[in-house]
Amino acid sequence: MSGIYIHIPFCKQACHYCDFHFSTSMKKKDEMVLALAKEIEMRKNELFDCARSDNEIIETIYFGGGTPSILEVSDIKLLIDTVYKHFKVVENPEITIEANPDDLSPDLSFKGTRNLFEEFKAIGINRLSIGIQSFFEDDLKLMNRAHNSAEAKECLEFATKYFDNISIDLIYGVPNMSNEKWLQNIETALSFNIPHISSYALTVEPKTALHTFIQKGIIPQPDDEVAQEHFQILVDKLSENDFIHYELSNFGKENYFSKNNSSYWLGKKYIGIGPSAHSYDGDSRSWNVSNNSLYLKSISENKLPSETEKLTQTDRYNEYVMTGLRTIWGISLDRIEIEFGKSYLDYLNQQAEKYIEDHLLFVDENILRTTKKGKFLSDGIASDLFMLN
């Protein structure tokens, strides 16, 4: 089973913390949609399985960005139809669209008899991922989000009437956000009976507006200790409400884990369509150019605008360690020995020893996992378990 990710490189405005690839100019939107459809067709045999003399089956289609909900429903339908035309797709695939609250607010969603949620469902979308980030006005202004607090709540009020499978994003560790305020954010989300929450610490990426504001002293630097406190509040509160903490930043009710995201962590193959999108075929990674004009030019010339990196055994080991520690599935020590050899297993056990002694890692049924205390630190711990080339 494989997945297809489609990157929509357009946004209304730039969030201060974002370093993803996008443009705020929609001039080339129509040209881009046709180019995305063409790339899907150009890559129709990329997941060919020689053993079966057939293509792998697609089980997830994910529209990310950028802001996919900025497109017309007809644009999204064209891309879904193109996937179905050129790939084998399971009977009931998970089809997710990322959306911003201002695109889903009642004023925009209901135009006379038009209902955007029903139109989404009619073209096969069965999962919404909504970028709430915060329910507080001052946080949204600090992040330069396009929506306001009222729109955040209104869109969920309407979305939950039409969709069962909804995920929202929330950001913690925001400057001047108290523990009480963060808890209110979580409780507001829970009041809408959302079955999946993705939550991330506010990170300061180079060349973003947030980075500039912090350097100039306009906004204080996010505090790592505050972020860790917020993370523990999040873990405890969602656990109390029957959420399963299945990946470092992701919490889902039973049967509501993101199939798309889980495929990345479980090492499944996927194709990334669009500018800056990444792909993985089990042996190598490739990525498209992060430039809309160069992408469009390349596709118009029937060339894939991508670079490829062949993964070494050490690369694959390091990726498995990183993804394994972030998830409830952990790192299988049996798999390490079978797939990578005894030298890798010995190295992993040696590097993990101090973290086990400090109660940050533990081994259960030959699976290495993080403890509750170690979960927030899992990326840092994983880097210490990496094998250097």
Number of C-alpha atoms within 10 A of each C-alpha: 15 22 27 22 22 24 23 29 27 24 22 15 15 20 19 20 20 19 14 14 19 23 18 12 12 14 9 13 16 12 11 22 18 17 21 23 20 17 21 25 15 15 15 17 14 13 20 14 11 8 6 8 8 12 18 20 15 23 20 23 25 25 25 19 24 23 22 24 24 20 17 11 15 12 15 21 17 16 20 21 13 18 19 13 13 15 19 15 19 13 8 10 17 20 23 24 22 21 22 26 25 23 21 24 22 19 13 14 20 13 10 7 7 11 14 21 19 14 15 21 14 12 16 17 23 19 21 24 22 25 21 27 22 27 22 18 14 14 19 18 15 15 20 17 23 17 18 20 17 14 21 23 18 16 22 23 14 15 24 16 9 14 17 15 20 21 25 22 18 22 21 26 24 22 16 14 18 15 16 10 15 24 17 15 19 19 14 14 22 16 8 13 13 18 21 25 26 20 19 17 18 21 17 18 14 12 12 16 19 25 18 16 14 14 12 10 10 10 15 14 17 19 13 13 10 18 22 16 17 24 22 15 17 21 21 13 16 20 15 10 11 13 21 20 21 17 22 21 19 23 25 22 18 11 11 19 22 22 18 22 14 16 17 15 18 13 17 15 21 26 25 22 24 30 27 23 22 21 20 22 16 13 12 15 17 19 21 20 20 18 16 19 12 14 22 21 13 16 19 15 9 13 13 16 22 17 11 13 11 11 15 12 13 15 16 17 18 18 16 22 24 22 23 24 25 26 22 16 16 21 22 19 19 15 14 19 14 12 14 15 12 13 10 19 18 14 13 19 14 12 17 20 13 12 17 18 10 11 14 20 22 18 16 9 8 13 15 23 24 26 17 13 13 20 22 21 17 23 17 11 21 21 13 14 19 20 15 9 7
